[in-house]
Each structure stands twice: as C-alpha cells, then as structure tokens.
Amino acid sequence: MREFARGAYIAGMTWAEICEDKFLATLPYRIESDRWGNIVMSPPPRSRHGEYATEIAVLLRQKMSGGRSLTECPLETTEGIKAADVAWVSHERRASRSNDPVYLIAPEICVEVISPSNTRAELDERKRLYFERGAVEVWAVRFQWGDVLL
C-alpha cells in the first residue's frame, strides 16, 4: 500500500493496489485513475443511472450470444483506468485476458450512460480511449429524452 502520514495517498498506485485498499473500498465514490496513477473520484451515480445500466446489461445478455455483459468494467487506457458503465465482451476476448483486475483490451461493446454532469468533451474522450483499446462499438446513452448517441 502506498500511503504516508494521516492516510494521504501518493501518486502511482497500480489498479490492483487501488482495488485491494481497504480504506478506498469503504468510500461511497466511483474510483478511476488518471494516466499517472492518481486516484480520481466522482460522486456515485444516481439510482436511475444504475437502473439504466442494469437494463442495458440485461438486454445485451439476452440479445447477444457468445459473450457476457457486465457493469462497471475497468479498462486500462492511455489516460488511466476508466470504467465503462456497461460492456459486452466475447468469450474469446475475455479468455485472452490475463487474471488482471482490469481489462487491457476493451470489450467489443462499451456503453456510457450519460449523467447530467457528463460533458460532450468527456464522452468524446472516453469514446476515443475505448476505440484505442480495441472496442468495436461505443454507445453513449441518454434516457431522459430517449436519445442514443453513438
């Protein structure tokens, strides 16, 4: 654990260290990292965000064969660890990954459920990062108005 006086964390934690940290596990925040390994926290999503993510994951599981749907999928990118709200990964791609706590190759489908705080620039960056890591499709879904932005 990379920690010093008064529980302050230093830069450069690996994703495995972040996942195993008992203090971080108690925080009510979504945790990602930046390209230097610094922890980036954001408020937990609203309950509807989770409901929509679950519905998308269920639909992907029902409609897609040969793979698995998951929520909060951690992906290592050039800008740190980012968590896709929902993903679908083929059995072949999933089997090719090591036992790391993070995906090094993006699942084939990565989905972001748009929150009120998301900016277009943030969504564009995530889209770029997911495609750079091998995603075949990236969806940005906003349910408030029924829009689906791809």
C-alpha positions in Angstrom: 0.0 0.0 0.0 1.4 3.4 -0.9 0.4 5.5 2.0 2.1 8.0 4.2 1.2 10.1 7.3 -2.5 10.8 8.0 -3.7 8.4 5.3 -2.8 10.6 2.4 -2.1 8.6 -0.8 0.8 9.2 -3.1 0.7 9.1 -6.9 1.4 6.0 -8.9 -0.8 3.3 -7.3 -1.5 0.4 -9.5 -5.1 -0.6 -10.2 -4.5 -3.8 -8.2 -3.4 -1.7 -5.2 -6.4 0.6 -5.5 -8.8 -2.4 -5.7 -7.2 -4.1 -2.7 -7.1 -1.0 -0.5 -9.5 -1.5 2.4 -9.9 2.3 3.1 -10.8 3.1 -0.5 -13.3 0.2 -0.6 -15.3 2.0 2.1 -15.7 5.3 0.2 -19.0 6.0 -1.5 -17.4 7.2 -4.7 -16.7 5.9 -8.1 -13.0 5.5 -8.4 -10.9 5.6 -11.5 -7.3 6.8 -12.1 -5.5 9.2 -14.4 -2.5 8.4 -16.6 -0.1 8.9 -13.7 -1.9 6.5 -11.3 -3.6 9.3 -9.3 -7.0 8.4 -7.9 -9.9 10.2 -9.5 -13.1 10.1 -7.5 -16.6 11.2 -8.6 -19.9 11.1 -6.7 -21.8 7.9 -7.0 -24.3 7.9 -9.8 -27.9 8.4 -9.1 -30.1 5.4 -8.7 -31.6 5.7 -12.1 -28.2 5.6 -13.7 -27.7 2.2 -12.1 -31.1 1.0 -13.2 -30.5 2.0 -16.8 -27.0 0.4 -16.8 -28.6 -2.8 -15.4 -31.3 -2.8 -18.1 -28.7 -2.3 -20.8 -26.6 -5.2 -19.4 -29.7 -7.5 -19.3 -30.7 -6.6 -22.9 -27.1 -7.3 -24.1 -27.1 -10.6 -22.3 -30.5 -11.5 -23.9 -29.8 -10.3 -27.4 -26.1 -11.2 -27.8 -24.7 -14.7 -27.9 -21.2 -15.9 -27.4 -20.2 -13.5 -24.6 -21.0 -11.8 -21.3 -22.4 -8.5 -20.3 -21.0 -6.6 -17.3 -21.3 -3.3 -15.5 -18.5 -1.0 -14.2 -15.9 -2.6 -16.5 -12.4 -1.3 -15.6 -10.3 -0.7 -18.7 -6.6 0.4 -18.8 -6.2 3.3 -21.2 -3.5 5.8 -22.1 -5.3 8.2 -19.7 -5.5 5.8 -16.7 -8.2 3.3 -15.7 -11.7 4.2 -16.9 -14.8 2.2 -16.1 -17.4 1.7 -18.8 -20.9 1.8 -17.3 -21.8 -1.4 -19.3 -19.8 -3.6 -21.6 -20.3 -6.8 -23.6 -17.2 -9.0 -24.1 -17.0 -12.1 -26.2 -15.9 -15.4 -24.6 -12.8 -15.4 -26.8 -11.7 -11.9 -25.8 -12.5 -12.5 -22.2 -10.4 -15.7 -22.2 -7.5 -14.0 -23.8 -7.1 -11.6 -20.9 -4.8 -12.4 -18.0 -6.1 -12.6 -14.5 -5.5 -8.9 -14.0 -8.2 -6.9 -12.1 -8.5 -4.6 -15.2 -9.1 -5.2 -18.9 -6.1 -4.4 -21.1 -8.1 -4.9 -24.3 -11.6 -3.2 -24.4 -14.7 -5.4 -24.6 -16.3 -5.3 -28.0 -19.1 -3.0 -26.9 -18.6 -0.3 -24.3 -21.6 1.8 -23.1 -21.6 5.0 -21.2 -24.9 6.0 -19.5 -24.9 9.8 -19.8 -25.3 11.6 -16.5 -26.3 15.3 -16.1 -22.7 16.1 -15.2 -21.1 14.5 -18.3 -19.7 16.9 -20.8 -19.5 16.2 -24.5 -15.7 16.5 -24.3 -15.6 13.9 -21.6 -17.8 11.5 -23.6 -15.7 12.1 -26.7 -12.5 11.3 -24.8 -14.0 8.1 -23.4 -15.1 7.1 -26.9 -11.6 7.7 -28.2 -10.0 5.8 -25.4 -12.3 2.8 -25.7 -11.7 2.6 -29.5 -7.9 2.9 -29.0 -8.0 -0.1 -26.7 -10.0 -2.2 -29.3 -13.7 -1.6 -28.8 -15.8 -2.3 -31.9 -18.7 -0.2 -30.8 -19.1 2.6 -28.2 -22.5 3.8 -27.2 -23.4 6.9 -25.2 -27.0 6.5 -24.0 -29.2 9.3 -22.5 -32.5 8.1 -21.3 -34.0 11.4 -20.2 -35.1 12.2 -23.7 -34.8 8.8 -25.2 -31.7 9.7 -27.2 -29.0 7.3 -28.1 -25.7 9.0 -29.1 -23.2 6.7 -30.8 
